[in-house]
Amino acid sequence: MSRILIVENEATPRQALKELLERQAYRVATAASLDAAQVLAPQTFDLVVCDLRLAGEDGTQMLALSAPTPVLVMTDHASLRKAVIALKEGAVDCIAKPVDDDDVLATVSRVLSRPTPKETATPSGVPRGMIGECVAMQRVYERIRKTAPADVTVLVQGESGTGKELVARALHRQSRRTKAPLICVNCAAIPETLIESELFGHEKGAFTGANSARTGLVEAADGGTLFLDEIGELPLDAQARLLRVLQEGEIRRIGSVETRYVDVRLIAATHRDLHSLSRSGEFRLDLYYRLNVMQIELPPLRERDDDILTIAQVLLERACTRHARPGLRLSRAARHDILGYAWPGNVRELENALERGVILAEGHLIHHDDLGLPLERRQEPGAALSDAPEEDDAPDDDLSLEDYFQHFVLEHQAQMSETELAQKLGISRKCLWERRQRLGIPRKKNARRPA
């Protein structure tokens, strides 16, 4: 289902609008300010709904922050002139406050049904939201391009953190179902006792706690795409129900005798070997063959040497924006370590390491110890770091960051003050002192600069 971001500084109307949209199975996030909205990366949503009168802020700024995501603005009668300006600057529509529920739902549905630039690949052929130009990823993009229009079931395989949901979104946006909903479900995140109710719905009184009828996520995806992440965690009973959906397009809510029919394209993802699971009885073999019509294999980050630094730079810029630390750069040693580390958690682990680096960095450079990576290396990276050394940070390739620090301090501390040493190393005086203590490098008490 489409993802919607609500930007509204007043808590009560923000929560009311969120609940209204969630009842229609939209996935909704909220923000109380432009800064909070920017942290959530509004350009990655399918729609932004923004109040033009934010506390001390101009809501029309969301148009630039969200591009190319469409922005639906809300306004009261006192700011109609601003609404006209917003529409001229590119807002897709305007809702009058106080909002009418039916009007909101009709407008949101109409806006989301329009094709947007996000639904196509970039000129380079890379689906929007995905990063990388290595040979393995080029094969992935080509498979997405060929598979998306075919309207067949797709099995996406890859380790955790490789971007399987991004592949599902690209397949949906390049398919003939792009105007219909995309429903994303993580099977591992739903308790086994609730998974069938979540997927297929239930009738009132079907079990204890079922106080009202509920539409399942499969039914909510009717006409569109259903993405089941970690499908290997799906219980056997739910697998049997899902097989019926794939074979006959039939669903039956828990506690109902009525059969309903749906037209759903299924995209499944897993990091497990489903064929092996089927041999051990943990996964239905007939469901595996139904799922494995087309297969897309995502490479782990450790096999994407040509892309790692490109991905790191994009993630670093996002982290700098979130934490208001513009201009931070990776030191040469940090880039060396990023290329050398095996990244068992893939892109998600890289993103966490960079966020940690942004938070801990002193000065304008992020160093190895800021990233907090384990010392073990996969291999020594080669030509990717053969560019000219930076003036701030130019250790030899065979020196670790701590070796370089120790070498630089011992060589220059007799001629430089502590402030000058810290500036040359791109760190604070406090960080310089802490590293001296950790590495056992005493400060020369009688050191004086030459006159």
Sequence and secondary structure as in RCSB ss.txt:
>XXXX:A:sequence
MSRILIVENEATPRQALKELLERQAYRVATAASLDAAQVLAPQTFDLVVCDLRLAGEDGTQMLALSAPTPVLVMT
DHASLRKAVIALKEGAVDCIAKPVDDDDVLATVSRVLSRPTPKETATPSGVPRGMIGECVAMQRVYERIRKTAPA
DVTVLVQGESGTGKELVARALHRQSRRTKAPLICVNCAAIPETLIESELFGHEKGAFTGANSARTGLVEAADGGT
LFLDEIGELPLDAQARLLRVLQEGEIRRIGSVETRYVDVRLIAATHRDLHSLSRSGEFRLDLYYRLNVMQIELPP
LRERDDDILTIAQVLLERACTRHARPGLRLSRAARHDILGYAWPGNVRELENALERGVILAEGHLIHHDDLGLPL
ERRQEPGAALSDAPEEDDAPDDDLSLEDYFQHFVLEHQAQMSETELAQKLGISRKCLWERRQRLGIPRKKNARRP
A
>XXXX:A:secstr
  EEEEE SSHHHHHHHHHHHHTTT EEEEESSHHHHHHT GGGSSEEEEESEETTEEGGGHHHHHTTS EEEEE
 GGGHHHHHHHHHHT SEEEESS  HHHHHHHHHHHHTS  GGGSB TTS BTT    SHHHHHHHHHHHHHGGG
   EEEE  TTS HHHHHHHHHHTSTTTTS EEEEEGGGS TTTHHHHHH B TTSSTT  S B  HHHHTTTSE
EEEETGGGS HHHHHHHHHHHHH EE  BT    EE   EEEEEESS HHHHHHTTSS HHHHHHHTTEEEE   
GGG HHHHHHHHHHHHHHHHHHTT TT EE HHHHHHHHHS  TTHHHHHHHHHHHHHHH  TTEE HHHHT  S
  S    GGG S  BTTB   TT  HHHHHHHHHHHHTTTS HHHHHHHHTS HHHHHHHHHHHT    TT    
 
